[in-house]
Amino acid sequence: MASGRRKPTPSPKKTGGQNMAEVKEDAVIVLDESSSESEVKKLRERWELACVLNFLNVFEPVIGSGLKLTAEEIEMGLIEPNSSNAQLHIVLLKGIPPVSKLLNGSDAWVSVLRKKLAMWWPWVAEGEIPLTAVKGEEISRYKELEPTCRLLILKVLCEIRADQDDAVSYINDALKQGNQISSFRKDKIGKDANGTSYWYDGNTTIGYRLYKEVNKTGLKTKCKGKACLNLPANCTQWETLATNFEEFCEVVDELSCSKVVAEVAVGKTIANDAIPVVEKLHKKKERSLKRKQTQEMLLLNDFRNSCAVGITRSCRSRRPISYTFDDYDRAIDEAIALTK
């Protein structure tokens, strides 16, 4: 996937970094629905999000299988920082030596992140660092950042993680064993005459996504003295076309009905390569959801049955009052037995 910063000479070490493309209970976030949808849309229009998801997919064996986050959870963590967002950053930071003792699950990881960015930023990014030292207020400053800005920080952190020795060795060893470079450097699945490219990526943990990259050529004016020169300016617009089975099917139907031969070819590629995989994951999720609903119904029925039977006070016949300890203990035992 393309990068917005300057690109050094490609090498196995930089390739993984350049081409980085179960919901937990505590990940539930209470947000305004329209605001949340707007922020999600902004994130999905950024190629950096695809890079982050691709990095987590490619380097899962290096990072570790314990990090089980879906793309939607990562998005929500970027919109409203939560424990899932902290877990993701801590896992990445632990792979960048020297490892700080502050990575214990608290918000102190933000301070560690700030120091790593200060050290690596000139090598992997351009512009000003959005997270700087503010008299120990890095944590509050991070939470005040825009979601797209937090996404940029996460993408840079993935770049740094890809530069570490274990990640580089993983790529080199895989290439020596005969793996194709496309395993680490994502290739587009199709391109039309207008320069629009289509990308498909994901796995069963993160989920599968379909992207579209539209090349837009405009004119920019460069003036020097009295002379002005119009030069073509190339820019791209990124779009997430599909994130689930229904959306994948809609895209395939739309492309199949196109009058552009290249788009029809892309539709066939998606139908042949992506749809079977996405459908399999979709059915797996449906079965899991049905099992969960069945278990909840069984628990609810058991609760209703217990309420219907009820635990009522037993009607005991009157007995002559006795003040001996034996009779008192016997009455208590009978009451306990009836209750059970």
GIFENWO-V613028 format. One record per pair of residues at least 12 apart in sequence whose ideal C-beta (glycine too) atoms are under 10 Angstrom apart, sorted by the first residue. I is the first residue (numbers start at 1). J is the second residue. D is the distance in whole Angstrom. If there is no record, write none. Layout:
I_J_D, I_J_D
This chain:
1_18_8, 1_19_5, 1_20_7, 1_21_4, 1_47_6, 1_48_9, 1_50_6, 1_51_6, 1_54_6, 1_55_10, 1_185_9, 1_186_6, 1_187_10, 1_188_9, 1_197_10, 1_199_7, 1_201_8, 1_211_8, 1_213_8, 1_238_9, 2_18_9, 2_19_9, 2_21_10, 2_47_7, 2_50_10, 2_51_9, 2_188_10, 2_197_9, 2_213_7, 2_236_7, 2_238_9, 3_17_9, 3_18_5, 3_19_8, 3_20_9, 3_47_8, 3_48_9, 3_51_8, 3_124_10, 3_125_10, 3_155_9, 3_159_9, 4_46_10, 4_47_7, 4_48_8, 4_51_10, 4_125_9, 4_126_8, 4_152_10, 4_155_10, 4_235_10, 4_236_9, 5_18_9, 5_124_8, 5_125_6, 5_126_5, 5_127_9, 5_156_9, 5_159_9, 6_125_10, 6_126_7, 8_123_10, 10_181_10, 10_185_8, 11_168_9, 11_171_10, 12_168_7, 12_169_10, 12_170_10, 12_171_5, 12_172_6, 12_174_9, 12_175_6, 12_181_8, 12_184_8, 12_185_9, 13_162_8, 13_163_7, 13_164_10, 13_165_10, 13_167_8, 13_168_5, 13_169_10, 13_171_7, 13_172_8, 14_124_9, 14_159_9, 14_162_8, 14_163_8, 14_168_9, 14_171_10, 15_58_10, 15_162_9, 15_168_10, 15_171_7, 15_175_10, 15_181_7, 15_184_6, 15_185_5, 16_54_9, 16_55_7, 16_58_6, 16_59_7, 16_62_9, 16_158_9, 16_159_9, 16_161_9, 16_162_4, 16_163_9, 16_167_6, 16_168_8, 16_170_8, 16_171_6, 16_183_10, 16_184_5, 16_185_8, 17_51_9, 17_55_8, 17_59_10, 17_124_7, 17_155_10, 17_156_10, 17_158_7, 17_159_4, 17_160_8, 17_161_8, 17_162_3, 17_163_6, 17_164_10, 17_167_8, 17_168_10, 17_184_10, 18_51_8, 18_124_10, 18_159_8, 18_162_8, 18_184_10, 18_185_8, 19_50_10, 19_51_7, 19_54_7, 19_55_8, 19_58_8, 19_162_9, 19_181_10, 19_182_10, 19_184_7, 19_185_5, 19_186_5, 19_187_9, 20_48_9, 20_50_8, 20_51_4, 20_52_6, 20_53_8, 20_54_5, 20_55_3, 20_56_8, 20_57_9, 20_58_7, 20_59_8, 20_155_7, 20_158_5, 20_159_7, 20_161_9, 20_162_7, 20_184_10, 20_186_9, 21_47_8, 21_48_9, 21_49_9, 21_50_4, 21_51_5, 21_52_8, 21_53_6, 21_54_3, 21_55_7, 21_56_9, 21_57_8, 21_58_8, 21_185_10, 21_186_5, 21_199_7, 21_200_10, 21_201_5, 21_202_9, 21_209_9, 21_211_8, 22_68_6, 22_69_9, 22_70_7, 22_73_9, 22_205_8, 22_285_10, 22_288_9, 23_69_9, 23_70_7, 23_72_7, 23_73_6, 23_76_9, 23_84_9, 24_68_9, 24_69_8, 24_70_10, 24_73_7, 24_82_9, 24_83_8, 24_84_6, 24_87_9, 25_83_10, 26_82_7, 26_83_5, 26_84_8, 26_87_10, 27_69_9, 27_70_9, 27_72_9, 27_73_5, 27_74_10, 27_76_6, 27_77_7, 27_80_10, 27_82_6, 27_83_7, 27_84_5, 27_85_9, 27_87_10, 28_76_9, 28_82_9, 29_73_10, 29_76_5, 29_77_9, 29_79_7, 29_80_5, 29_81_10, 29_82_6, 29_84_10, 30_80_9, 31_76_8, 31_79_7, 31_80_6, 35_79_9, 36_75_9, 36_76_8, 36_79_7, 36_80_9, 38_79_10, 39_75_8, 39_76_9, 39_78_8, 39_79_5, 39_80_9, 39_146_9, 39_147_5, 39_148_9, 40_72_8, 40_75_6, 40_76_8, 40_78_9, 40_79_7, 40_147_9, 40_240_9, 40_243_10, 41_239_10, 41_240_9, 42_79_9, 42_146_9, 42_147_7, 42_148_6, 42_151_9, 43_71_10, 43_74_9, 43_75_6, 43_76_10, 43_78_6, 43_79_7, 43_147_6, 43_148_7, 43_150_9, 43_151_6, 43_240_9, 44_71_9, 44_75_8, 44_209_9, 44_211_9, 44_238_8, 44_239_8, 44_240_4, 44_241_10, 44_243_8, 45_148_9, 45_237_8, 45_238_6, 45_239_6, 45_240_7, 46_147_10, 46_148_6, 46_151_6, 46_152_8, 46_155_9, 46_238_6, 46_240_9, 47_155_9, 47_199_9, 47_211_8, 47_213_7, 47_236_8, 47_237_10, 47_238_4, 47_239_10, 47_240_10, 48_148_8, 48_151_5, 48_152_6, 48_153_10, 48_154_8, 48_155_4, 48_156_9, 48_158_9, 48_238_9, 49_71_8, 49_74_8, 49_75_8, 49_78_8, 49_148_9, 49_151_6, 49_154_9, 49_155_8, 49_209_9, 49_211_9, 49_238_9, 49_240_8, 50_71_10, 50_155_10, 50_186_9, 50_199_7, 50_201_7, 50_202_10, 50_209_7, 50_211_6, 50_213_9, 50_238_7, 50_240_8, 51_151_10, 51_154_9, 51_155_6, 51_158_7, 51_159_9, 51_186_9, 51_201_10, 52_71_9, 52_74_7, 52_78_9, 52_88_9, 52_151_7, 52_152_10, 52_154_6, 52_155_5, 52_156_10, 52_157_9, 52_158_6, 52_159_10, 52_206_10, 53_69_10, 53_70_10, 53_71_6, 53_74_7, 53_75_10, 53_158_10, 53_201_7, 53_202_7, 53_203_9, 53_206_6, 53_207_8, 53_208_10, 53_209_7, 53_211_10, 54_158_9, 54_184_9, 54_185_10, 54_186_6, 54_199_9, 54_201_5, 54_202_9, 54_206_9, 54_209_10, 55_92_9, 55_154_9, 55_155_8, 55_157_10, 55_158_4, 55_159_8, 55_161_8, 55_162_7, 55_167_9, 55_184_10, 56_69_8, 56_71_9, 56_74_8, 56_88_8, 56_91_10, 56_92_9, 56_158_8, 56_161_10, 56_202_10, 56_203_9, 56_205_8, 56_206_6, 57_71_10, 57_186_9, 57_201_7, 57_202_7, 57_203_5, 57_205_8, 57_206_6, 57_208_10, 58_158_10, 58_162_9, 58_167_9, 58_170_9, 58_171_9, 58_174_10, 58_183_7, 58_184_6, 58_185_9, 58_186_8, 58_201_9, 58_203_10, 59_92_10, 59_95_9, 59_158_8, 59_161_7, 59_162_7, 59_164_10, 59_166_9, 59_167_6, 59_170_7, 59_171_9, 59_184_9, 60_203_7, 60_205_8, 60_206_9, 61_166_10, 61_167_10, 61_170_7, 61_174_9, 62_95_7, 62_161_8, 62_162_9, 62_164_8, 62_166_6, 62_167_5, 62_168_10, 62_169_9, 62_170_5, 62_171_9, 63_88_10, 63_91_6, 63_92_7, 63_94_9, 63_95_7, 63_158_10, 63_161_8, 63_166_10, 63_167_9, 64_91_7, 64_94_9, 64_95_9, 65_205_9, 66_87_9, 66_91_8, 67_84_10, 67_87_7, 67_88_7, 67_90_10, 67_91_5, 67_92_9, 67_205_8, 68_84_10, 68_87_10, 68_205_6, 68_206_9, 69_84_6, 69_85_9, 69_87_8, 69_88_6, 69_91_10, 69_205_7, 69_206_7, 70_84_9, 70_205_7, 70_206_6, 70_207_5, 70_243_10, 71_202_8, 71_205_9, 71_206_5, 71_207_5, 71_208_9, 71_209_7, 71_240_9, 71_243_7, 72_206_9, 72_207_7, 72_243_8, 72_244_10, 73_85_9, 73_87_10, 73_88_9, 73_206_9, 73_207_10, 74_88_7, 74_151_9, 74_154_8, 74_206_8, 74_207_10, 75_147_8, 75_151_9, 75_243_10, 76_147_10, 77_89_9, 77_147_9, 77_150_9, 77_154_9, 78_145_10, 78_146_10, 78_147_5, 78_148_8, 78_149_9, 78_150_5, 78_151_5, 78_153_9, 78_154_7, 79_146_10, 79_147_5, 79_148_10, 79_150_9, 79_151_10, 80_143_9, 80_147_8, 81_107_9, 81_110_9, 81_139_9, 81_142_7, 81_143_6, 81_145_9, 81_147_9, 81_150_7, 83_105_8, 85_109_10, 85_142_10, 85_150_8, 85_154_9, 86_103_10, 86_105_7, 86_106_8, 86_107_7, 86_108_10, 86_109_6, 86_110_9, 87_105_8, 87_109_9, 88_154_7, 88_157_9, 88_158_10, 89_103_9, 89_109_6, 89_110_8, 89_112_9, 89_113_6, 89_142_10, 89_150_10, 89_153_9, 89_154_7, 89_157_7, 90_102_10, 90_103_5, 90_104_9, 90_105_7, 90_106_10, 90_108_10, 90_109_5, 90_112_9, 90_113_9, 91_103_9, 91_161_9, 92_109_10, 92_113_9, 92_116_9, 92_154_8, 92_157_5, 92_158_7, 92_160_8, 92_161_5, 92_162_10, 92_164_10, 93_109_6, 93_112_6, 93_113_6, 93_115_10, 93_116_7, 93_157_7, 93_160_9, 93_161_8, 94_109_9, 94_112_10, 94_161_10, 95_157_10, 95_160_9, 95_161_5, 95_162_10, 95_164_6, 95_165_10, 95_166_7, 95_167_8, 96_112_9, 96_113_10, 96_116_6, 96_119_9, 96_120_8, 96_157_8, 96_160_6, 96_161_6, 96_163_9, 96_164_6, 97_164_8, 97_165_9, 99_112_9, 100_112_5, 100_113_10, 100_115_8, 100_116_9, 102_115_10, 106_139_9, 107_138_9, 107_139_5, 107_140_9, 107_142_9, 107_143_9, 108_138_9, 108_139_8, 109_139_9, 109_142_10, 110_131_8, 110_137_10, 110_138_5, 110_139_5, 110_140_9, 110_141_8, 110_142_5, 110_143_9, 110_153_10, 111_131_10, 111_133_9, 111_136_8, 111_138_5, 111_139_7, 111_142_9, 112_138_9, 113_131_7, 113_138_8, 113_142_8, 113_153_7, 113_154_10, 113_156_10, 113_157_7, 114_129_8, 114_131_5, 114_132_7, 114_133_6, 114_134_9, 114_138_5, 114_139_10, 114_141_9, 114_142_8, 114_153_10, 115_131_10, 115_133_9, 115_138_9, 116_131_10, 116_156_9, 116_157_7, 116_160_6, 116_161_10, 117_129_5, 117_130_8, 117_131_6, 117_132_9, 117_153_7, 117_156_7, 117_157_8, 117_160_8, 118_131_9, 118_132_8, 118_133_8, 119_160_9, 120_156_7, 120_157_9, 120_159_8, 120_160_5, 120_163_8, 121_153_10, 121_156_7, 121_160_9, 123_156_10, 123_159_9, 123_160_8, 123_163_8, 124_155_9, 124_156_6, 124_157_9, 124_158_9, 124_159_4, 124_160_6, 124_162_9, 124_163_7, 125_152_8, 125_153_9, 125_155_9, 125_156_5, 125_159_7, 125_160_9, 127_152_9, 129_153_9, 129_156_9, 130_142_9, 130_145_6, 130_146_9, 130_149_5, 130_150_8, 130_152_7, 130_153_6, 130_156_10, 131_145_7, 131_149_9, 131_150_9, 131_152_10, 131_153_6, 131_156_10, 162_184_9, 167_184_10, 170_184_9, 171_183_9, 171_184_6, 171_185_10, 186_199_6, 186_200_9, 186_201_6, 186_211_10, 187_199_8, 187_200_10, 188_200_9, 188_211_9, 188_212_10, 188_213_8, 188_266_9, 189_201_10, 189_210_9, 189_211_10, 189_265_10, 189_266_7, 189_269_5, 189_270_7, 189_273_7, 189_274_8, 190_255_9, 190_262_7, 190_263_8, 190_264_10, 190_265_6, 190_266_4, 190_267_9, 190_268_9, 190_269_6, 190_270_8, 191_213_9, 191_215_10, 191_262_7, 191_265_10, 191_266_8, 192_214_10, 192_255_10, 192_258_9, 192_260_6, 192_261_9, 192_262_4, 192_263_6, 192_264_10, 192_265_9, 192_266_7, 193_260_7, 193_261_9, 193_262_6, 193_263_10, 194_214_8, 194_215_7, 194_216_10, 194_217_10, 194_260_9, 194_262_9, 194_263_10, 195_213_9, 195_214_8, 195_215_4, 195_216_9, 195_217_8, 195_234_9, 195_236_9, 196_212_6, 196_213_7, 196_214_5, 196_215_7, 196_236_10, 196_237_9, 196_239_10, 196_260_10, 196_262_8, 196_263_8, 196_266_9, 197_211_8, 197_212_7, 197_213_4, 197_214_8, 197_215_8, 197_236_9, 197_266_9, 198_210_7, 198_211_7, 198_212_6, 198_213_8, 198_241_8, 198_251_9, 198_255_9, 198_262_10, 198_263_9, 198_266_5, 198_267_9, 198_269_8, 198_270_8, 199_211_4, 199_212_8, 199_213_7, 199_238_9, 199_240_10, 199_241_9, 200_241_9, 200_242_9, 200_248_9, 200_266_10, 200_269_8, 200_270_7, 200_273_7, 200_274_5, 200_277_9, 200_278_9, 201_274_10, 202_243_9, 202_274_9, 202_277_8, 202_278_8, 202_281_9, 203_277_9, 203_281_9, 204_277_9, 204_280_9, 204_281_6, 204_284_8, 204_285_10, 205_281_10, 207_243_7, 207_244_8, 207_278_9, 207_281_7, 207_285_10, 208_242_8, 208_243_8, 208_244_8, 208_245_9, 208_248_8, 208_274_7, 208_275_10, 208_277_6, 208_278_5, 208_281_7, 208_282_9, 209_240_6, 209_241_8, 209_242_7, 209_243_5, 209_244_9, 209_247_9, 209_248_9, 209_274_10, 209_278_10, 210_239_10, 210_240_7, 210_241_4, 210_242_4, 210_243_8, 210_247_8, 210_248_6, 210_251_6, 210_252_9, 210_266_10, 210_270_7, 210_274_7, 210_278_9, 211_238_7, 211_239_7, 211_240_6, 211_241_6, 211_242_9, 212_237_9, 212_238_8, 212_239_5, 212_240_8, 212_241_5, 212_242_10, 212_251_9, 212_266_9, 213_236_5, 213_237_7, 213_238_6, 213_239_8, 214_235_9, 214_236_6, 214_237_4, 214_238_8, 214_239_7, 215_234_7, 215_235_8, 215_236_6, 215_237_8, 216_233_9, 216_234_8, 216_235_5, 216_236_7, 216_237_6, 217_232_5, 217_233_7, 217_234_6, 217_235_8, 218_230_10, 218_231_10, 218_232_7, 218_233_5, 218_234_8, 218_235_7, 219_231_7, 219_232_7, 219_233_7, 220_232_8, 220_233_4, 220_235_10, 221_233_10, 241_254_9, 241_255_10, 241_270_9, 242_270_9, 242_274_9, 242_278_8, 243_278_10, 244_278_8, 244_281_9, 244_282_7, 244_285_9, 245_274_10, 245_275_8, 245_277_10, 245_278_5, 245_279_6, 245_280_9, 245_281_8, 245_282_4, 245_283_9, 245_285_9, 245_286_9, 246_278_10, 246_282_8, 247_278_9, 248_270_7, 248_271_9, 248_274_6, 248_275_6, 248_277_10, 248_278_5, 248_279_8, 248_282_9, 249_270_10, 249_271_9, 249_275_7, 249_278_9, 249_279_9, 249_282_10, 251_266_9, 251_267_8, 251_270_7, 251_271_10, 251_274_9, 251_275_10, 252_266_9, 252_267_5, 252_268_8, 252_269_10, 252_270_5, 252_271_5, 252_272_10, 252_274_8, 252_275_6, 253_267_8, 253_271_9, 254_267_8, 255_267_3, 255_268_8, 255_269_9, 255_270_7, 255_271_9, 256_268_8, 256_270_9, 256_271_8, 311_338_9, 311_339_7, 311_340_10, 312_338_10, 313_335_9, 313_338_9, 313_339_9, 314_334_9, 314_335_8, 314_337_10, 314_338_5, 314_339_9, 316_331_9, 316_334_8, 316_335_9, 316_338_9, 319_331_8
